[in-house]
């Protein structure tokens, strides 16, 4: 394998690791927020938009702060 291929693979692994770490922390923060604010699922929302092509369905959450959040 060429050194440039090894460098590309290393960068790809690093980016994937960072993305997984950020995603995990975001989920953990939401879970803590949802418990603290007594959030309840208000049902699934179908928001098919170009930018959400691969994740078109979201769940609406109603919380005791009076807000509805889409996750």
N, C-alpha and C positions, 0 to 999 in steps of 0.2 A: 504494500500500500504506500502511495506517495505521501510525503510529509504534508502536502497541502490537503490531502484527503483526511489525514489524521487530525489536522487542525480544524477542519470543517466539522468532523465528527465530534470533536471535543467541544466545540462551540455549540453544536446542536444539543448535546447532552446537557451542557450548562444551562442553556435557555429552557429546555424542558424541565430541568430540576427547579429552576427559579419559578417557572409558571406553576408547577405543582405545589411548591411551598406557599406562594401567594394565594392560590386557590384554597388551599387548606386553611390558611389563616383567615381568609375572608369568610369561609363557611363557619369556622369556629366563632368569629366575632358576631355573625348573624345569629347563630344558635344562642349565644349568651344574651344578645339583645332581645331575641324573641321570648326567652324565658323571663327576663327582667320586665318586659313590657306586655306580658301575657298575650302574645300574638296568637291569633286563631286563623286557620285556613278559611278563606272566603270562596274558594273554588278556583278552578283552572281558567285562565284567560288565553285565548288564541290571538296572538298579536303577530300575524305573519307580515313581516316587513323584510325588505331586502337585506338589511343589516343583521337580521335575526334568522337568516335562512336555515341554519342548522339547529337552532334552539327556538322554534316558533312558539312553544307553549310555556307559559309562566303560571305560577301560582300566586294569587292575590292573598295577602295577609293583612288582617285588620288588627291593629294594636291599640292598647289602652291610651296611647298618646294622641288618638284621634286620626291617625294617618293610616293609609292603606299602602302597603309596599308590594312590589312585584319581584318575585324571586324565581 
